[in-house]
Amino acid sequence: MSETEDSSPDFIFRPKARLMVLLGDQLIKNHTLALFELVKNAYDADAENAILTLLDIDSDDGLIEVEDDGLGMDLNTIKNVWLEPANNHKAEFRNQKKRTFKGRLPVGEKGVGRFAVHRLGNRITMVTKAQGAKEVVVDIDWIEFLKNDYLDEAPVTVIEREPEVFKGDKTGTRITLSDLRQKWKRGDIRKLYRSVSSMTPVSLDGDENFFDEVLDKDTAQTTDSGDFKVDFILSPDRNWLSDLFSPSLAASQALFRFDYVLSDEGLSYQYRFTPFEAMKAEYKGVLTDRTKSEKYVKSFEFFSKSPPDDAISMKNRVNRDAKPLLGSSTKGIGIGPLKGTILGFDFDQEIYDRYQHDENKGLADYLRQQGGVRVYRDGLRVYNYGEPGDDWLHLDHRRIQGPTKRLGSRQLLGTLFLQLEESEQLIEKTNREGFVENDAYNELVYAMLCILAQFEAERNKDKRYLKSVLTTAPGSSDSKESKRRKTADELIDHLKQDVISKEEYKELRPIVEQVSKAYKETRDALMSAAGAGMGLVTVFHELERGVRNLHQAIEERLDSAKLREMSVEIVSLLRGAMYMVSTKQMETISASRLVDYVLLTQGRRFKRHGIELLNGFKISKNLDFDITGIRRMLTTAIINLLDNAIYWADTSEDEDKYIWIGPSHELEGPAIAIADSGPGFIDEIQDVVQPFFTRKSAGMGIGLYYSDMAMKSHKGRLYIDKNNTIEKPSKTPGACIVMVFKAG
C-alpha cells in the first residue's frame, strides 16, 4: 500500500473547542429557543415543575435560572452522557418506546440542546442530584473554554459534594447562567413571557367531553402535558407584565369555536357560535347560540385527495389510490391522530364596535402577535409554529385569495396536538425551527387546511347571519326576519306590492315597473353571459384534454376503431358546447333534450372519474316535460350541479360511484333531479346557495349560488331532498339536489 493510501487510525477528526460555541450560537436562532431547550430537558427528566427565574435581568449582574424537580443526574451520567455531544440515549429510548415513570417519551433526541445556553450567557453553573447520589456541580466558563484550541483540551469543572441545593430526598437540576450576553428590556421580557407561557398548552376552553367521546382514554391522555408546568418569575417585579392581554381573556372574546379530531375513523368536530351577551340582549330572540357536531366523517377530502405539490394551490390535487392511514404503521403516513381547538374572531366594524371597549384594542394587538395555529407534541410546544412571521399554514395567503370567506392568522387562535409515538415521521429540525419538510409534514399541513375549510364553512354561515342582524335596528321587524335575508327579486316584488296596494304611491308605479324591468333584463343578460363562461370552462378543459389524447393516440398508432371513438367524443363535446352558447333568447325545450346536450359535454369526466351515469330520462320517458327558459343559464346550472356531484361522489368509500339525473313530479312543479353516491349534504339549502359558501378547500363557492339565481330567474327554485321525497335509484343515496320549475 502506498503512503497516499495509508489508512492509519492516527487520521481522525479532532474538533476545535469553538465547535461547542457554534452549536449554541449558530444552531439556536434566539434566546427563547435556547431557554426552551432547557425546559425540554426538564420534561424529559420527569419533572413536574420547571421554574424560570430572571434576576436583575436589566443590569450588568443579571442572572437566569432554570430549576426543575426531575430525576437529576449522577456523576456517571454527567461523564458518559451530558459531556458527550450528540449522545443518542434519548433517541434510543424513544425508538424502543421506553416511557418514563410518568409515562413520557423523550422529546429530545439530537443530544446538542444543552449547548444552547451559550446563546444566553458566558458562564454556566449546573447543580444536579439523582436519587441516592451525591450532588454534582458542573462549571463552564465559555470565555476560558475558547482560549483552548481543541475540544479535548478545554476545561470543564465537575465536582461531587454533599447536597446543598437538593437536600434530603429531593432530586432535580438547577442551571444558572451569568455574565449575560445581552441586557434585557421590557419588550424582551414581555415577548419571552408569552413564549414561556405557551411552552405548555394554553387552555382555549376546548370541550374535553367531546374529545373523550371521540378518542379513547389512552389517546386522549397522551395529547397534553399532564402534570408538567412552567412558572415564570421576574425579580424584582417591575410591573412589566401587569397589563399583558391574557390567552383566557382572548378566548372569552371568540365568537366562533371549533373542536376537532382527525383520526383513521374520519373527521369529527363540534362547532359553536356564541354571540356576546350584549349582542343577544340587544337583539333578544333574534341572536342565539348555535352548536353543530359531526362524528367520524369519512367523506373528508383529506382521505380522497392527495396534497398539492406546493401546499398552497389546493386545486392541484389528484385522487388518492387508497386512503392512507394516519397511524405510523408501514402503510401509514406517520403523523398520527390530530386534535385541537380553533377560535375565530371578527373585526368587521359593526362587530368590532361591540367588543368590550377596554379590551378590543388589546385583543387586536394580541392576535397580531399570537394569532395562528400552535403545534404541541405530547404537550410540549413545537417552535416556531404560531410565532409572528411563521405562517406555516399559509393562512394570510389564503385570506388574500378569498378575504370574505377565509381566516388569516390575525383572525384565529388555534392549537394542534400530536402524539409523539404516533407521529414518528414528523422529524424536528436540528435548529429547533419546526419539522423537516418531508412528505409527512406536507400531509400535516394539508390535513389542517382541510380541517380549517370545515370551520370556515360553519363560521361563514353565522358571520353572514350576524352581519345581517347587526345592520338592522334592534327590535325592528327586519331584524326578526333577518335569519334569511330577502333576495333582490323578492325585494322588488314586495316593493311592487307596496306601491300597488297604497294609493298615495300611485304616481310611483311606472317608475317601479321600470326599475323592475331593467333589473330583470340586466340580471338575465349578465347571468347568461356569465353562465356561458362558467360552463365553457369545463368544456374547454375537456376539449384540450381530448385533443391531446387523440394526438398521442395517433403518434402511438392505435387502431382506427379507437381513434374513431375518441374523435366522436370530441365532436359530441363540441356539439354540446355549441348548443350551450348558440342562443340567449327564451325558448321552449324538453328537459330530456337539455340534459342530453349537457351530458355530451360531461361524458369524458364521468369516465375519467370512474363514475357510472344513470340517465333517468331514458328510463322514464313518460315523465319528460317542457321548459321555457334561457338555454345558456339552464345548461350552466345543470353543469354546476353535476360538477358538485362528481366531486362528492369521488369522496365515497365505495369503489362503485354513481350519479343519477332524471325527471321528477313529486314537488309543486316538474323538476330535474341530480343525485349521487357521495356523503350527502350536511348543510341547508339557504346556506349552500349563498355566494362563496363552500366546504371544498379549493372551492370558490359560486356554483350553487349561480344555479339558485338561474332557477329564481325562471320562477323556480333549488331544493335539497333530505327527506327522500324524490324517487331515485338506491345506488345514489347521497346528495340529491332538485331544479324545481314553475308548474304549467
C-alpha positions in Angstrom: 0.0 0.0 0.0 1.4 3.4 -1.0 1.8 6.3 1.5 -1.2 8.1 0.0 -3.3 5.1 0.6 -2.3 4.8 4.2 -5.4 4.2 6.4 -3.7 4.5 9.7 -6.1 5.1 12.7 -3.9 8.2 13.5 -6.0 10.1 10.9 -9.1 11.1 13.0 -11.3 14.1 13.4 -10.2 16.4 16.2 -12.9 19.0 16.8 -11.9 22.5 17.8 -13.1 23.9 21.1 -15.1 26.6 19.3 -17.4 23.8 17.9 -19.3 23.8 21.2 -19.9 27.5 20.9 -21.1 27.2 17.3 -23.6 24.6 18.4 -25.2 27.1 20.7 -24.5 30.3 18.9 -25.5 29.4 15.4 -27.7 26.3 15.7 -30.2 28.0 18.0 -32.0 31.0 16.5 -32.7 33.1 19.6 -32.8 33.2 23.4 -36.4 31.9 23.5 -35.5 28.7 21.8 -32.4 28.4 24.0 -34.5 28.5 27.1 -37.0 26.2 25.6 -34.2 23.6 25.2 -33.6 23.7 28.9 -37.3 23.3 29.6 -37.5 20.3 27.3 -34.6 18.7 29.3 -36.7 19.2 32.5 -39.7 17.5 30.8 -37.5 14.5 29.7 -36.2 14.3 33.3 -39.7 13.6 34.5 -40.1 16.9 36.3 -43.5 18.1 37.4 -42.4 21.7 37.7 -39.8 23.9 35.9 -39.2 27.4 37.2 -37.6 30.1 35.0 -36.3 32.9 37.1 -34.9 36.2 35.8 -32.9 38.1 38.5 -31.8 41.8 37.9 -32.1 41.0 34.2 -31.6 44.6 33.1 -28.4 45.1 35.0 -24.8 44.0 34.4 -25.1 41.4 37.2 -28.2 39.8 35.8 -28.8 36.0 36.2 -31.1 33.5 34.6 -32.0 30.3 36.5 -33.9 27.2 35.3 -34.7 24.8 38.0 -36.7 21.6 37.9 -37.7 18.8 40.3 -36.9 16.0 37.9 -34.8 12.9 38.3 -31.5 14.8 38.2 -28.1 13.2 37.2 -25.3 11.4 39.0 -21.6 11.7 38.2 -21.7 8.8 35.8 -24.5 10.3 33.8 -22.6 13.6 33.6 -19.5 11.9 32.4 -20.9 9.5 29.9 -24.0 11.3 28.6 -24.1 15.0 29.4 -20.4 15.6 28.4 -20.8 13.7 25.2 -22.2 15.9 22.4 -24.8 14.2 20.2 -25.2 11.3 22.7 -28.3 9.5 21.4 -29.6 7.9 24.6 -32.9 9.8 24.4 -33.4 8.8 20.7 -32.8 5.1 21.7 -35.4 5.4 24.4 -37.9 6.8 22.0 -37.2 4.3 19.3 -37.7 1.5 21.8 -40.9 3.1 23.1 -39.5 3.2 26.6 -41.5 5.6 28.8 -40.6 7.3 32.0 -42.2 6.8 35.3 -44.8 9.5 34.4 -45.4 7.8 31.1 -43.4 10.2 28.9 -41.4 9.6 25.8 -38.3 11.7 25.5 -38.9 14.8 23.3 -35.2 15.5 22.9 -33.2 13.3 20.5 -30.3 15.2 19.0 -28.1 15.5 22.1 -27.0 19.1 21.4 -29.7 21.2 23.0 -27.9 21.7 26.3 -25.2 23.8 24.4 -27.9 26.3 23.6 -27.1 28.0 26.9 -24.1 29.8 25.3 -26.7 31.8 23.4 -27.7 33.4 26.8 -24.6 33.8 28.9 -20.8 33.3 29.0 -20.9 31.2 32.2 -23.0 28.2 33.3 -23.2 26.6 36.7 -25.3 23.4 36.9 -26.2 21.7 40.2 -27.9 18.3 39.9 -28.7 15.4 42.1 -30.2 11.9 41.3 -31.9 9.7 43.8 -29.4 8.1 46.2 -26.5 10.0 44.8 -24.4 13.0 45.8 -24.9 16.4 44.4 -22.9 17.2 41.2 -21.7 20.7 40.3 -20.6 21.5 36.7 -19.0 24.8 36.0 -18.1 26.1 32.5 -16.6 29.5 31.6 -17.1 29.8 27.9 -14.5 32.6 27.6 -11.8 30.4 29.2 -13.1 27.5 27.2 -12.4 29.2 23.9 -8.9 30.0 24.8 -8.1 26.4 24.1 -7.6 25.2 20.5 -9.1 21.7 20.7 -12.2 20.3 22.4 -10.2 17.7 24.4 -8.1 20.4 25.9 -10.9 22.7 27.1 -11.5 22.6 30.9 -14.9 21.7 32.4 -15.0 21.7 36.2 -17.0 18.8 37.7 -17.2 18.1 41.4 -19.2 15.9 43.8 -20.4 17.2 47.1 -22.9 16.7 49.9 -26.3 18.1 48.9 -26.6 21.9 49.4 -29.4 22.7 47.0 -31.3 19.4 46.7 -31.3 18.2 50.3 -32.9 15.1 51.7 -34.9 13.1 49.2 -35.1 16.0 46.7 -33.8 15.5 43.2 -33.6 17.8 40.2 -31.4 20.2 38.3 -30.6 23.9 38.6 -28.9 25.7 35.8 -27.6 29.3 36.5 -26.5 31.5 33.6 -24.4 34.6 34.4 -22.3 37.1 32.5 -25.3 37.5 30.3 -24.7 38.4 26.7 -27.4 41.0 26.5 -29.3 43.4 28.7 -32.9 42.6 28.7 -35.5 45.3 28.2 -39.2 45.5 28.9 -40.2 44.4 25.4 -37.8 41.4 25.5 -39.3 40.3 28.8 -42.8 40.5 27.6 -42.0 38.6 24.5 -40.2 35.9 26.5 -43.0 35.6 28.9 -45.5 35.0 26.2 -43.2 32.3 24.7 -42.6 30.7 28.0 -46.3 30.7 28.8 -47.0 28.9 25.6 -44.4 26.1 26.1 -47.2 24.0 27.6 -50.7 24.3 26.2 -52.8 27.4 26.9 -56.4 26.4 27.6 -58.7 27.6 24.8 -61.6 26.0 26.7 -61.9 23.1 24.4 -64.7 20.6 25.1 -62.9 17.7 26.8 -66.2 15.7 26.9 -66.2 15.9 23.1 -62.6 14.8 22.8 -63.1 11.9 25.3 -66.1 10.7 23.2 -64.2 10.7 20.0 -60.8 9.5 21.2 -60.2 6.6 23.5 -58.9 7.3 27.0 -55.2 6.4 26.3 -55.1 8.5 23.2 -56.7 11.5 25.0 -54.1 11.3 27.8 -51.1 11.5 25.5 -52.1 14.7 23.8 -51.4 17.0 26.7 -48.5 17.6 29.1 -50.4 16.3 32.1 -48.7 17.3 35.3 -45.8 19.3 33.8 -45.9 23.1 34.1 -43.6 26.0 33.7 -43.5 29.0 36.1 -42.1 32.4 35.2 -40.5 34.7 37.9 -39.2 38.2 37.3 -37.3 39.5 40.3 -37.5 42.3 41.3 -41.0 42.7 39.9 -41.1 45.9 37.7 -44.7 45.5 36.6 -43.6 44.8 33.1 -46.2 42.1 32.7 -49.1 43.5 34.6 -51.1 44.7 31.6 -50.5 41.8 29.2 -53.5 40.6 27.4 -54.1 37.0 28.6 -55.0 34.0 26.5 -58.0 33.3 28.6 -59.3 36.8 28.0 -58.8 36.4 24.3 -60.7 33.1 24.4 -63.6 34.8 26.1 -63.9 37.2 23.1 -64.1 34.5 20.4 -67.4 34.4 18.5 -66.6 31.0 16.8 -65.2 27.9 18.3 -64.2 24.6 16.6 -63.0 21.5 18.4 -61.8 18.8 16.0 -60.3 15.3 15.9 -59.0 13.7 12.7 -58.3 10.0 13.0 -58.5 6.9 10.8 -62.2 6.8 11.6 -62.8 10.2 9.9 -63.2 13.8 10.9 -65.2 14.7 14.0 -65.9 18.2 15.1 -68.0 20.3 17.4 -68.7 23.9 16.3 -70.1 26.6 18.5 -71.3 30.1 17.6 -71.6 32.2 20.7 -72.6 35.9 20.3 -71.7 38.3 23.1 -74.2 38.6 25.8 -74.6 42.3 24.9 -75.5 41.3 21.4 -78.0 38.8 22.5 -79.6 41.3 24.8 -79.7 44.0 22.1 -81.3 41.6 19.6 -83.3 39.4 22.0 -84.9 36.4 20.4 -83.0 37.0 17.2 -79.4 36.3 18.0 -78.9 32.9 19.7 -76.1 30.4 20.2 -75.7 27.7 17.6 -73.9 24.3 18.0 -73.2 21.7 15.4 -71.5 18.3 15.8 -70.3 15.7 13.3 -68.6 12.4 14.1 -66.4 10.2 12.0 -67.0 11.9 8.6 -65.1 9.6 6.2 -66.1 11.6 3.2 -63.5 14.2 4.0 -61.3 15.4 1.2 -58.1 14.7 3.1 -58.8 11.0 2.6 -59.8 11.2 -1.0 -57.4 13.8 -2.5 -53.6 13.9 -2.4 -52.0 17.1 -1.1 -51.0 19.8 -3.6 -47.4 19.9 -4.7 -46.8 23.4 -3.3 -49.1 23.2 -0.2 -50.9 26.3 -1.4 -52.7 25.6 -4.8 -55.4 23.3 -3.5 -56.7 22.8 -7.0 -53.6 20.9 -8.0 -54.6 17.6 -6.4 -55.3 14.1 -7.7 -57.4 11.3 -6.3 -55.6 9.0 -3.8 -55.3 5.4 -4.9 -56.1 4.4 -1.4 -57.0 6.4 1.7 -53.8 6.5 3.8 -53.8 5.6 7.5 -52.9 8.4 9.8 -51.0 6.0 12.1 -47.3 5.2 11.9 -47.6 1.7 10.6 -45.8 0.8 7.3 -48.9 1.7 5.4 -49.5 5.0 7.2 -48.0 8.4 6.7 -46.8 8.8 10.3 -48.5 11.9 11.6 -50.9 10.2 14.0 -54.3 11.5 15.0 -54.8 15.3 15.1 -56.7 17.0 17.9 -57.2 20.7 18.8 -59.3 23.8 19.0 -59.6 26.8 16.8 -61.1 30.1 17.9 -62.4 32.6 15.4 -62.6 36.3 15.8 -64.1 39.1 13.6 -63.1 42.7 13.3 -65.6 44.0 10.8 -66.6 47.4 12.1 -70.2 46.6 13.1 -68.9 43.6 15.1 -65.7 45.2 16.4 -67.7 48.1 17.9 -69.5 45.6 20.2 -66.4 44.1 21.7 -65.7 45.1 25.3 -64.3 48.6 24.6 -61.5 48.4 27.1 -60.3 45.2 25.6 -60.8 45.4 21.9 -57.6 47.1 21.1 -55.7 44.7 23.4 -57.3 41.8 21.6 -56.3 43.0 18.1 -52.7 43.6 19.3 -52.6 40.2 20.9 -53.8 38.4 17.8 -51.3 40.4 15.7 -48.5 38.8 17.8 -50.1 35.5 18.9 -52.5 34.6 16.1 -52.3 31.4 14.1 -52.1 27.7 15.0 -49.6 26.4 17.5 -48.4 22.9 17.5 -47.8 20.7 20.6 -46.4 17.2 20.7 -47.0 15.2 23.9 -47.9 18.5 25.5 -44.8 20.5 24.6 -44.6 23.3 22.1 -43.0 22.7 18.7 -41.4 26.0 17.7 -41.7 28.2 15.6 -45.3 27.3 14.5 -47.6 30.1 15.5 -44.9 32.7 16.2 -45.0 36.1 14.4 -43.8 35.7 10.9 -44.2 31.9 10.8 -47.4 31.4 8.8 -46.8 27.7 8.3 -50.4 27.1 7.1 -50.2 30.0 4.6 -53.3 31.5 6.3 -52.6 35.0 5.1 -52.1 33.9 1.5 -55.4 32.1 1.6 -57.2 35.2 3.0 -55.8 37.4 0.2 -57.3 34.9 -2.3 -60.7 34.9 -0.5 -61.0 37.7 2.0 -64.7 37.2 2.7 -64.6 33.5 3.3 -61.0 32.7 4.6 -59.5 33.4 8.0 -56.0 34.8 8.3 -53.6 34.5 11.2 -54.9 37.6 12.8 -58.5 36.2 12.9 -57.9 33.0 14.8 -56.1 31.3 17.7 -55.6 27.6 17.3 -53.9 24.6 18.9 -52.9 21.3 17.3 -52.0 18.4 19.5 -49.9 15.5 18.2 -48.8 12.2 19.8 -45.1 11.7 19.8 -45.4 7.9 19.5 -47.8 8.1 16.5 -46.0 10.9 14.6 -42.6 9.4 14.1 -42.3 10.6 10.6 -42.5 14.2 11.8 -38.9 14.9 12.5 -37.8 18.0 14.3 -35.1 20.1 12.7 -31.7 20.2 14.4 -32.0 24.0 14.7 -35.3 23.6 16.5 -37.4 25.6 14.0 -40.2 23.1 13.3 -40.3 19.9 11.4 -38.3 18.7 8.5 -40.4 19.5 5.4 -40.8 15.9 4.2 -43.9 14.1 2.9 -45.4 13.6 6.4 -45.1 17.3 7.1 -46.8 18.2 3.8 -49.6 15.8 4.8 -49.9 17.5 8.2 -50.2 21.0 6.6 -52.8 19.6 4.1 -54.8 18.0 6.8 -55.0 21.2 8.8 -56.1 23.2 5.7 -58.8 20.7 5.0 -60.0 20.9 8.7 -59.9 24.7 8.5 -62.1 24.7 5.5 -64.8 22.9 7.5 -64.5 25.5 10.3 -64.7 28.4 7.8 -67.8 26.9 6.2 -69.7 26.8 9.5 -68.3 30.2 10.6 -69.4 31.8 7.3 -73.0 30.8 7.9 -73.1 32.6 11.2 -70.9 35.5 10.0 -73.4 36.3 7.3 -76.4 36.0 9.6 -74.7 38.1 12.3 -73.9 40.9 9.9 -77.4 41.0 8.6 -78.8 41.3 12.1 -76.4 44.0 13.3 -77.1 46.2 10.3 -80.8 46.4 11.3 -82.3 48.4 14.2 -82.9 46.3 17.3 -86.5 45.3 17.7 -87.4 46.1 14.1 -89.4 43.7 12.0 -86.5 43.3 9.6 -84.2 42.1 12.4 -86.8 39.4 13.4 -86.9 38.1 9.8 -83.2 38.5 9.1 -82.3 34.9 9.5 -82.8 34.6 5.8 -82.2 37.9 4.0 -84.5 38.7 1.2 -83.2 38.4 -2.3 -83.2 41.3 -4.8 -86.1 39.6 -6.7 -88.1 39.3 -3.5 -87.4 42.9 -2.5 -88.5 44.2 -5.9 -91.7 42.0 -5.8 -92.5 43.4 -2.3 -91.8 46.9 -3.5 -94.3 46.5 -6.4 -96.9 45.1 -4.0 -96.5 48.1 -1.6 -96.8 50.6 -4.4 -99.8 48.9 -5.9 -101.6 48.5 -2.6 -101.1 52.1 -1.4 -103.0 54.8 -3.3 -100.6 57.5 -2.2 -97.8 55.8 -4.2 -99.8 55.7 -7.4 -97.6 58.0 -9.3 -94.5 55.8 -8.4 -96.0 52.7 -10.2 -94.5 53.4 -13.6 -91.1 54.1 -12.1 -91.1 50.9 -10.0 -92.2 48.9 -13.1 -89.3 50.5 -15.0 -86.8 49.5 -12.2 -88.2 46.0 -12.1 -88.0 45.5 -15.8 -84.5 47.0 -16.1 -83.2 44.8 -13.1 -84.6 41.6 -14.6 -83.3 42.3 -18.1 -79.8 43.2 -16.8 -79.8 40.2 -14.4 -80.7 37.7 -17.2 -78.2 39.2 -19.6 -75.4 39.1 -17.0 -76.2 35.6 -15.9 -76.5 34.4 -19.4 -73.0 35.8 -20.3 -71.5 34.5 -17.0 -73.2 31.2 -17.5 -71.7 30.7 -20.9 -68.2 31.4 -19.4 -68.7 29.2 -16.3 -70.0 26.3 -18.3 -67.4 26.5 -21.1 -64.5 26.4 -18.6 -65.1 22.6 -18.1 -65.8 22.2 -21.8 -62.6 23.8 -22.9 -60.7 21.8 -20.3 -62.1 18.5 -21.6 -61.7 19.6 -25.2 -58.0 20.3 -24.6 -57.5 17.0 -22.8 -59.4 15.2 -25.6 -57.3 16.7 -28.4 -54.1 16.0 -26.5 -55.1 12.3 -26.0 -56.1 12.0 -29.7 -52.8 13.4 -30.8 -50.9 11.0 -28.5 -53.0 8.1 -29.7 -52.2 8.9 -33.4 -48.5 9.0 -32.5 -48.8 5.6 -30.8 -50.5 4.2 -33.9 -53.6 2.9 -32.1 -56.1 1.0 -34.2 -58.6 3.0 -36.2 -61.6 1.9 -34.2 -60.1 3.5 -31.0 -59.2 6.7 -32.9 -62.7 6.9 -34.3 -64.2 6.5 -30.8 -62.0 9.3 -29.5 -62.9 11.6 -32.4 -66.6 11.0 -31.9 -66.2 12.0 -28.3 -64.6 15.3 -29.3 -67.3 16.0 -31.9 -70.0 15.3 -29.3 -68.3 17.6 -26.9 -68.2 20.4 -29.4 -71.9 19.9 -30.3 -72.8 20.2 -26.7 -70.8 23.4 -26.3 -72.4 24.9 -29.4 -75.8 24.1 -28.0 -74.9 25.9 -24.8 -74.0 29.2 -26.4 -76.0 29.3 -29.6 -78.8 31.4 -28.2 -79.5 33.6 -25.3 -83.2 34.1 -26.0 -86.1 32.5 -24.3 -87.2 29.2 -25.9 -89.2 26.1 -25.1 -87.2 22.9 -25.0 -87.8 19.5 -23.4 -85.9 18.7 -20.2 -84.5 15.5 -21.7 -83.0 17.4 -24.7 -81.5 20.0 -22.4 -79.9 17.2 -20.3 -78.7 15.3 -23.3 -76.7 18.2 -24.6 -75.2 18.8 -21.2 -74.2 15.2 -20.9 -72.4 15.5 -24.3 -70.0 17.9 -22.6 -69.6 15.9 -19.4 -69.3 12.3 -20.6 -65.5 12.2 -20.6 -65.4 13.5 -17.0 -67.7 10.6 -15.8 -65.4 8.1 -17.5 -62.2 9.7 -16.1 -63.5 9.7 -12.5 -64.9 6.1 -12.8 -68.5 7.3 -12.3 -71.4 5.5 -13.9 -74.1 7.8 -15.1 -77.7 6.7 -14.6 -79.9 8.7 -17.0 -83.5 8.7 -15.7 -84.8 10.5 -18.7 -84.1 7.4 -20.9 -85.8 5.1 -18.4 -88.9 7.3 -17.6 -89.6 8.9 -20.9 -93.2 9.5 -20.0 -92.1 11.9 -17.2 -90.4 14.2 -19.6 -91.6 17.8 -19.7 -91.1 21.1 -21.5 -89.2 24.1 -20.1 -89.4 27.7 -21.2 -86.1 29.5 -20.5 -82.7 30.7 -21.5 -80.6 27.8 -22.6 -77.2 29.2 -21.5 -78.4 29.7 -18.0 -80.1 26.4 -17.6 -77.3 24.3 -19.1 -74.7 26.0 -16.9 -76.9 25.5 -13.8 -77.0 21.7 -14.6 -73.3 21.6 -15.2 -72.6 23.2 -11.8 -74.8 20.7 -10.1 -73.1 17.8 -11.9 -69.7 19.3 -11.0 -70.6 19.1 -7.3 -72.0 15.6 -7.7 -68.8 14.4 -9.4 -66.6 15.9 -6.6 -68.6 14.4 -3.7 -69.1 11.0 -5.4 -65.3 10.9 -5.6 -65.1 11.1 -1.8 -67.2 8.0 -1.3 -65.5 5.0 0.2 -67.3 2.7 -2.2 -65.4 1.6 -5.3 -68.6 1.9 -7.4 -69.6 5.5 -7.9 -72.9 6.7 -9.4 -74.7 9.8 -10.4 -78.4 9.8 -11.4 -80.1 12.6 -13.3 -83.8 12.3 -14.0 -87.2 13.8 -14.1 -89.5 14.3 -11.1 -93.1 15.3 -10.5 -93.2 14.8 -6.7 -93.0 18.6 -5.8 -95.1 21.6 -6.7 -93.8 21.6 -10.3 -91.8 19.5 -12.8 -88.2 19.0 -11.8 -84.8 17.8 -12.9 -83.2 15.9 -10.0 -79.5 15.0 -9.6 -78.4 12.5 -7.0 -75.0 10.9 -6.3 -73.5 8.1 -4.2 -71.4 10.5 -2.1 -71.8 11.6 1.6 -74.8 13.8 1.1 -75.5 17.4 2.3 -75.0 18.4 6.0 -76.0 22.0 5.3 -79.3 23.6 4.5 -80.3 25.0 1.1 -80.3 28.6 2.4 -76.7 28.2 3.3 -75.2 26.4 0.3 -76.7 28.9 -2.2 -75.0 31.8 -0.6 -72.1 33.3 -2.6 -68.7 31.9 -1.6 -70.1 29.2 0.7 -68.1 26.0 0.2 -66.8 23.0 2.1 -64.1 22.4 -0.5 -60.6 23.6 0.3 -60.2 24.8 -3.2 -63.9 25.7 -3.8 -65.0 29.2 -5.0 -68.5 28.8 -3.6 -70.3 30.3 -6.6 -71.6 27.2 -8.5 -74.7 26.6 -6.4 -75.2 30.4 -6.0 -75.4 30.7 -9.8 -77.7 27.7 -10.1 -80.0 29.1 -7.5 -80.1 32.5 -9.2 -80.8 30.9 -12.6 -83.7 29.0 -11.1 -85.2 32.1 -9.5 -84.9 34.0 -12.7 -87.0 31.2 -14.3 -89.6 31.5 -11.5 -88.4 28.2 -10.0 -86.2 27.2 -7.1 -83.4 24.8 -5.9 -84.3 22.2 -3.4 -82.2 19.7 -1.4 -84.1 16.5 -0.8 -83.2 15.3 2.6 -86.5 13.6 3.3 -86.4 11.1 0.3 -89.3 12.9 -1.3 -87.8 12.3 -4.8 -87.9 8.7 -6.1 -84.4 7.9 -7.2 -82.2 4.7 -7.6 -80.8 3.0 -4.4 -77.3 3.4 -5.9 -77.4 7.1 -5.3 -78.3 7.5 -1.6 -76.1 10.7 -1.2 -76.9 14.3 -2.0 -80.0 14.9 -4.1 -80.5 18.5 -5.4 -83.5 19.4 -7.5 -84.2 22.1 -10.0 -88.0 22.7 -9.5 -89.7 24.6 -12.3 -92.9 26.6 -12.2 -96.0 24.4 -12.8 -97.9 25.0 -16.0 
